[in-house]
Amino acid sequence: AMILNRVDADEFPDTVRDVIQQKNQFAKGYYYTDDDLKIVKEEMECRMDYEIVFFRTGDYHKFGTPAYQHGAHFFSK
C-alpha cells in the first residue's frame, strides 16, 4: 500500500518501478520476484490504506506523522 500511495503522491515518482528504484529507498540490490508483483496487484484490487508513505525499521522516520508499528517496521503518514 505504501508504494501505491507514493505513486499517487505528487512528491514521489509516478510508477511502482520508479518508486521502488528511487535512490536510498527500500532494499538496495533487491531483485523483485513474481510473488512481489502478485502482492502489488492484489493490493491494487483491495487497497485499504491510502495514507502511509514512509516506513523504517527500528523507529519512526523523521519524515511524516507516525501512524503505527508492525513488528520492527514503523509506518508514517
C-alpha positions as a printed Julia matrix, in Angstrom:
77×3 Matrix{Float64}:
  0.0     0.0     0.0
  2.82    2.4     0.84
  4.36    2.07   -2.63
  1.0     2.71   -4.32
  0.42    5.68   -2.01
  3.75    7.09   -3.13
  2.81    6.61   -6.79
 -0.33    8.68   -6.08
  1.56   11.42   -4.18
  2.97   14.39   -6.08
  6.31   14.33   -4.27
  7.26   10.8    -5.41
  7.75    9.13   -8.82
  4.68    8.13  -10.85
  5.28    4.38  -11.33
  5.75    1.41   -8.99
  9.11    0.65  -10.61
 10.37    4.23  -10.21
  9.23    4.4    -6.57
 11.0     1.14   -5.73
 14.17    2.13   -7.55
 14.29    5.66   -6.15
 17.72    6.43   -4.66
 18.15    5.49   -0.97
 14.8     3.68   -0.82
 13.96    0.1     0.04
 16.44   -2.79   -0.15
 19.5    -1.92   -2.19
 20.22   -4.6    -4.77
 16.94   -6.42   -4.14
 15.52   -8.19   -7.18
 11.74   -8.23   -7.16
 10.04  -11.52   -7.9
  6.78  -12.6    -9.49
  5.41  -13.03   -5.94
  6.19   -9.37   -5.24
  4.3    -8.34   -8.37
  1.38  -10.55   -7.34
  1.21   -8.75   -3.98
  1.18   -5.35   -5.7
 -1.67   -6.47   -7.98
 -3.65   -7.81   -5.01
 -3.14   -4.54   -3.14
 -4.37   -2.58   -6.16
 -7.58   -4.63   -6.16
 -8.36   -4.36   -2.43
 -6.38   -1.38   -1.21
 -7.23   -0.46    2.37
 -4.61    2.15    3.28
 -4.3     5.41    1.35
 -2.19    7.46    3.77
  1.08    5.68    4.62
  4.04    6.88    2.54
  7.04    6.26    4.85
  8.36    3.25    6.72
 11.5     2.42    8.59
 12.79   -0.4    10.75
 13.64    0.23   14.38
 11.96    3.62   14.85
  9.69    6.12   13.14
 11.15    8.08   10.24
 11.9    11.78   10.73
  9.52   12.5     7.84
  5.75   12.35    8.14
  3.48   11.69   11.1
  3.83    8.39   12.97
  0.86    6.09   12.31
  1.53    2.55   13.54
  4.11   -0.17   14.16
  4.02   -3.71   12.75
  6.79   -5.83   14.24
 10.06   -3.95   13.72
  8.57   -1.77   10.95
  7.32    1.74   11.74
  4.85    3.36    9.33
  4.14    7.1     8.94
  1.7     9.28    7.01
